[in-house]
Amino acid sequence: MFLAINGVVAAVLAVYLLFWLLAPVTRAQIQRPLQSNTVVVQYKVNEKVYQQELLRSGIPFAKKEISIRYIGWQPQWARVNSFMGLAAEPLMWWLV
């Protein structure tokens, strides 16, 4: 039973990661004020500007622009385009 439940969770996480890895990529500008654990990014999709607060995910304070992935039909949902931004949180929940 333990292996079956973990197999289902692993399959769901694999679909989640595949979904984000196939999502479109764009560049986002980091907005001020800078915070220690989150960043506010502004990005443009189809001539419309979106702004979202994301987890910092290891982004250095010196960076002014980052790569993000967004959902094609819901551009206001985005994640930092890195292992920490896409996979770290779901994997940590699974480990708990």
Secondary structure in CASP SS format (residue, H / E / C, confidence):
PFRMAT SS
TARGET T0000
AUTHOR 0000-0000-0000
METHOD secondary structure of the structure
MODEL  1
M C 1.00
F H 1.00
L H 1.00
A H 1.00
I H 1.00
N H 1.00
G H 1.00
V H 1.00
V H 1.00
A H 1.00
A H 1.00
V H 1.00
L H 1.00
A H 1.00
V H 1.00
Y H 1.00
L H 1.00
L H 1.00
F H 1.00
W H 1.00
L H 1.00
L C 1.00
A C 1.00
P C 1.00
V E 1.00
T E 1.00
R E 1.00
A E 1.00
Q E 1.00
I E 1.00
Q E 1.00
R C 1.00
P C 1.00
L C 1.00
Q C 1.00
S C 1.00
N C 1.00
T E 1.00
V E 1.00
V E 1.00
V E 1.00
Q E 1.00
Y E 1.00
K E 1.00
V E 1.00
N C 1.00
E C 1.00
K E 1.00
V E 1.00
Y E 1.00
Q E 1.00
Q E 1.00
E E 1.00
L E 1.00
L E 1.00
R C 1.00
S C 1.00
G C 1.00
I C 1.00
P C 1.00
F C 1.00
A C 1.00
K C 1.00
K C 1.00
E E 1.00
I E 1.00
S E 1.00
I E 1.00
R E 1.00
Y E 1.00
I E 1.00
G C 1.00
W C 1.00
Q E 1.00
P E 1.00
Q E 1.00
W E 1.00
A E 1.00
R E 1.00
V E 1.00
N C 1.00
S C 1.00
F H 1.00
M H 1.00
G H 1.00
L H 1.00
A H 1.00
A H 1.00
E H 1.00
P H 1.00
L H 1.00
M H 1.00
W H 1.00
W H 1.00
L H 1.00
V C 1.00
END
